[in-house]
């Protein structure tokens, strides 16, 4: 299991703000759980993706968002 912070350098959508906006966990299966911080999205939710690449396709905003590994 690997843990990441979703760091947004530029908030293109104007919704989540910038900086550390979500927690991401990649499981041994390759599946990924993403949870936006309550103060950024206004709701506590968990979204499941098939891969880290899928997370960045949806939330990467063309390179404006990066994944920073917690446990490196």
DACORPE-V407276 format. One record per pair of residues at least 12 apart in sequence whose C-alpha atoms are under 8 Angstrom apart, sorted by the first residue. I is the first residue (numbers start at 1). J is the second residue. D is the distance in whole Angstrom. If there is no record, write none. Layout:
<<I | J | D> <I | J | D>>
This chain:
<<1 | 25 | 7> <1 | 26 | 6> <1 | 27 | 5> <1 | 28 | 6> <2 | 25 | 6> <2 | 26 | 5> <2 | 27 | 7> <2 | 69 | 7> <2 | 70 | 8> <2 | 71 | 7> <3 | 23 | 7> <3 | 24 | 6> <3 | 25 | 5> <3 | 26 | 6> <3 | 69 | 6> <3 | 70 | 5> <3 | 71 | 7> <4 | 23 | 6> <4 | 24 | 5> <4 | 25 | 6> <4 | 67 | 6> <4 | 68 | 5> <4 | 69 | 4> <4 | 70 | 5> <4 | 71 | 8> <5 | 20 | 6> <5 | 21 | 8> <5 | 22 | 6> <5 | 23 | 5> <5 | 24 | 6> <5 | 67 | 6> <5 | 68 | 5> <5 | 69 | 6> <5 | 70 | 7> <6 | 20 | 6> <6 | 21 | 6> <6 | 22 | 5> <6 | 23 | 6> <6 | 24 | 7> <6 | 65 | 7> <6 | 66 | 6> <6 | 67 | 5> <6 | 68 | 7> <7 | 19 | 5> <7 | 20 | 5> <7 | 21 | 6> <7 | 22 | 7> <7 | 65 | 5> <7 | 66 | 5> <7 | 67 | 6> <7 | 68 | 7> <8 | 20 | 7> <8 | 21 | 7> <8 | 64 | 6> <8 | 65 | 4> <8 | 66 | 6> <9 | 64 | 5> <9 | 65 | 6> <9 | 66 | 8> <10 | 64 | 5> <10 | 65 | 7> <11 | 64 | 7> <12 | 61 | 7> <12 | 64 | 8> <15 | 40 | 7> <15 | 41 | 7> <16 | 40 | 5> <16 | 41 | 5> <17 | 40 | 6> <21 | 36 | 6> <21 | 37 | 6> <21 | 40 | 6> <22 | 34 | 7> <22 | 35 | 5> <22 | 36 | 4> <22 | 37 | 5> <23 | 35 | 5> <23 | 36 | 6> <23 | 37 | 7> <26 | 51 | 8> <26 | 52 | 7> <30 | 50 | 7> <30 | 51 | 6> <30 | 52 | 8> <31 | 48 | 7> <31 | 49 | 6> <31 | 50 | 5> <31 | 51 | 5> <31 | 52 | 8> <32 | 48 | 6> <32 | 49 | 5> <32 | 50 | 6> <32 | 51 | 6> <32 | 52 | 6> <32 | 55 | 8> <33 | 46 | 6> <33 | 47 | 6> <33 | 48 | 5> <33 | 49 | 6> <34 | 46 | 6> <34 | 47 | 5> <34 | 48 | 6> <34 | 49 | 8> <34 | 55 | 8> <35 | 47 | 6>>
